[in-house]
Amino acid sequence: MATNQLMQLKNIGQKLANRLNEVGIFTEADLRRLGAVEAHRLIKSRYPDETLPVCYYLYSFEGALSNLHWNAIGEARKKQLKSQLQ
C-alpha cells in the first residue's frame, strides 16, 4: 500500500501520507520527482482554506527526502524552500 511506503520516510505519518496520496504522490520516487515545494503547493491547492504550517508540510517533505528530521535541515535550506513558495 502506497501510504505505508510513504510512512517509512522520516517525518511522514498517516495524515501526511494520506494528504500526499490525495494529490497523486504515492511513493518516495513520486515525492522525489516533484520535490518538497511542489508537494506543498499541490496540497495547498487541494485545501485552499486550510492553513498549512510550513514546518509540518514543506520542511517535513524536505526532511523525508533528505532522511533528516524536519528541524535538522538547516536554516539556510529552510529559507531557500520558503522563498520558492512565493
DAMOVEN-V381091 format. One record per residue. N is the residue number from 1. RES is the residue in one small letter. PHI is phi in radians with two decimals (NA if undefined). D_LAST is the distance of its C-alpha to the last C-alpha in whole Angstrom. Layout:
# DAMOVEN-V381091
N/RES/PHI/D_LAST, N/RES/PHI/D_LAST
This chain:
# DAMOVEN-V381091
1/m/NA/34, 2/a/-1.06/30, 3/t/-0.98/29, 4/n/-1.10/31, 5/q/-1.11/30, 6/l/-1.11/26, 7/m/-1.25/28, 8/q/-1.35/30, 9/l/-1.42/26, 10/k/-0.99/26, 11/n/1.30/23, 12/i/-1.85/24, 13/g/-1.78/26, 14/q/-1.02/28, 15/k/-1.11/25, 16/l/-1.14/22, 17/a/-1.08/24, 18/n/-1.09/25, 19/r/-1.11/21, 20/l/-1.08/21, 21/n/-1.04/24, 22/e/-1.07/23, 23/v/-1.83/20, 24/g/1.57/23, 25/i/-1.84/22, 26/f/-2.03/26, 27/t/-2.38/26, 28/e/-1.04/25, 29/a/-1.07/25, 30/d/-1.07/23, 31/l/-1.11/20, 32/r/-1.12/20, 33/r/-1.10/20, 34/l/-1.45/17, 35/g/1.53/15, 36/a/-1.09/14, 37/v/-1.13/10, 38/e/-1.19/12, 39/a/-1.06/14, 40/h/-1.06/12, 41/r/-1.06/10, 42/l/-1.09/14, 43/i/-1.19/15, 44/k/-1.06/13, 45/s/-1.22/14, 46/r/-1.32/17, 47/y/-2.18/17, 48/p/-1.12/15, 49/d/-1.63/17, 50/e/-1.75/17, 51/t/-1.38/15, 52/l/-1.79/14, 53/p/-1.01/15, 54/v/-1.00/13, 55/c/-1.16/16, 56/y/-1.34/18, 57/y/-1.83/15, 58/l/-0.97/13, 59/y/-1.22/15, 60/s/-1.12/18, 61/f/-1.15/17, 62/e/-1.10/17, 63/g/-1.09/20, 64/a/-1.07/22, 65/l/-1.28/21, 66/s/-1.80/22, 67/n/1.01/25, 68/l/-2.27/24, 69/h/-1.07/24, 70/w/-0.98/20, 71/n/-1.40/21, 72/a/-1.76/23, 73/i/-1.40/20, 74/g/1.64/19, 75/e/-1.11/17, 76/a/-1.09/16, 77/r/-1.19/15, 78/k/-1.04/13, 79/k/-1.09/11, 80/q/-1.07/11, 81/l/-1.08/9, 82/k/-1.06/7, 83/s/-1.17/6, 84/q/-1.29/5, 85/l/-1.34/4, 86/q/-1.16/0
